[in-house]
């Protein structure tokens, strides 16, 4: 599996969890390192996954704090 497919699969999985309410607004998501370890991928792959979710308006990053589910994420996935 190439990294393009992998980062999209990771992003799609997180987006689905946001859409079904498993990850409500304000939830702190795993760090890049934690997500990379959980999926057996590089940190660059997890950065791309979070960047895609950010572009979609589902998450936002707080420098030095982490990546959070956006307040309007549920509406964005509907």
matplotlib code that plots the C-alpha trace (Angstrom):
import matplotlib.pyplot as plt

x = [0.0, 1.5, 1.6, -1.1, -3.6, -2.5, -2.9, -6.3, -7.4, -6.3, -8.1, -11.2, -11.3, -11.0, -13.6, -16.0, -15.5, -16.2, -19.3, -20.8, -20.1, -17.3, -15.0, -17.0, -16.0, -13.0, -11.6, -7.8, -6.7, -3.6, -0.2, 1.5, 3.8, 1.0, -1.1, 2.0, 2.8, -0.9, -1.0, 2.6, 3.3, 5.7, 5.0, 4.9, 2.0, 0.0, 0.9, -0.7, -3.8, -4.3, -3.6, -6.3, -8.8, -7.8, -8.4, -11.9, -12.6, -12.9, -9.9, -7.6, -4.1, -3.0, 0.7, 2.4, -0.9, -2.1, -4.9, -8.5, -11.9, -13.4, -16.6, -18.4, -17.0, -20.3, -22.0, -19.1, -19.5, -23.3]
y = [0.0, 3.4, 6.3, 8.2, 5.5, 5.0, 8.7, 8.8, 5.6, 7.0, 10.3, 8.6, 6.4, 9.5, 11.4, 8.5, 8.5, 12.2, 11.8, 9.1, 10.9, 8.7, 11.8, 14.8, 18.5, 19.4, 15.9, 15.8, 13.4, 11.2, 12.8, 12.3, 9.8, 7.9, 7.7, 6.6, 3.9, 2.7, 2.4, 1.3, 4.3, 7.2, 10.5, 12.2, 10.0, 10.9, 14.6, 14.3, 12.6, 15.4, 18.0, 16.5, 16.5, 20.2, 21.1, 19.5, 21.6, 18.5, 19.2, 22.1, 22.2, 24.2, 24.7, 22.8, 21.3, 18.9, 18.4, 18.7, 17.9, 21.1, 22.5, 22.4, 19.0, 17.1, 19.5, 19.3, 15.5, 15.6]
z = [0.0, -0.9, 1.5, -0.4, 0.2, 3.8, 4.8, 3.2, 4.9, 8.3, 7.6, 6.4, 9.6, 11.8, 9.8, 10.2, 13.9, 14.0, 11.9, 14.1, 17.3, 18.6, 18.6, 19.7, 19.2, 21.3, 21.6, 21.7, 19.0, 19.3, 18.7, 15.4, 17.1, 18.7, 15.5, 13.5, 16.0, 16.1, 12.3, 11.7, 9.5, 9.4, 11.2, 7.8, 6.9, 10.0, 9.4, 5.9, 7.4, 9.9, 7.2, 5.0, 8.0, 8.7, 5.1, 5.3, 8.5, 10.7, 13.0, 14.0, 15.5, 18.6, 18.5, 21.3, 22.5, 19.7, 17.2, 18.2, 16.6, 15.3, 16.8, 13.5, 12.4, 12.7, 10.4, 7.9, 7.6, 7.2]

ax = plt.figure().add_subplot(projection="3d")
ax.plot(x, y, z, "-o")
ax.set_aspect("equal")
plt.show()
